[in-house]
Amino acid sequence: MILYTCGQKTAGGSLGHPCGRAGKALDNAGHDYEIKVLRGYRLMPWTRSSRKADRAEVTELSGTPEVPVLVLDDGTVISDSSRIVKWAKENPAA
């Protein structure tokens, strides 16, 4: 399982950061996962020129350059923190 995040990784889950919320939900559900950090922050002017290239992999997977994106071991792709949180609650680790 791979969780694609911004540079915040899974920090700020309690503060409402989307990547943090996704990571916290996976942690609470007992999942082990790899974190893949992507560059190309949306709000940083100096990343605008490289954003498309920096986010190409996740855009191909999910159709959007936005993170977080979770890729399950079976290849299923879940994008958006609220969907990842919902999935984690409905699918706790065995």
N, C-alpha and C positions, 0 to 999 in steps of 0.2 A: 504494500500500500504506500503510495506517495502523496504527500500533501505539498502542493506548490504554493509558496507564500511570497510575500514581499520581504524586504530586509528586516521587518519587525519579527519575522518568524512567527512564534506563537505567543509573543509578549502582548500584554494589554487585553487579554481575554475578558477580564473583569471590567475593563474600561470601555469595551464596546468595539475594539478594533476587529475587523472582520477575520483576519488571519488568526488572531488570538482566540476569537470565539470558536472557530473551527477546530483549532488545536486543543483547546480546553475540553470541547465536547468529545473529541476522540480520546483524550486522556481519561476523562470521566467514565467513558464506556470501556476502558481497558484495552484499547487498541495499540499495537505497536505499528509505527509508521516511519517512513523516511521523510525528511523535510528537504525540499529542493527550493532554494531561494532564487528568485528571479530579480533581475535589475529592471530599471525602466519605470521608476515611480511616476505616476501620472501628474502629480502636482509640482514636480521639480523641473524647472525650465531646462536645466542642463542635461536632462535625460531624454528630452523630446526627440532629439535626432537619432538616438539609438534604441528607443522604446520598441519599435516594430521588430527589430532583430532580436533584442533581448527577450521579448515575449513570444517569439515565433512558435516555440514548442508548445506552450500552453494554448496559444491561439489555434493551432492545428488540432489539439486535443478537444478543446471546448467550444471553439468558435468565437471566443472573446479573449482579449489580452488581460482581462481582470482576474485577480486572484482573491481568495483562495480557490483552488481546484483540487479535488481529491480524485486520484485514480486508484480504483480497487484492484486487487490481485487478479481478478477475472477480466480486467480491462474496462470495466464500467467507469464512466467519467461523471463526477458530480461537481457542478460549479455553483458558486454562491454560498456564502457562509450559512445562511439560514437552511439551505437544503442539506449541507453537510451536517449541521447540528441535528436536524431532523433524522437523517440517516443514522447517525451515531446513537441517538436515543432509541431508535427502533431496532438497531442491530448491535447490541453489546457483544464484546468479545466473549468467546466460549471459555 
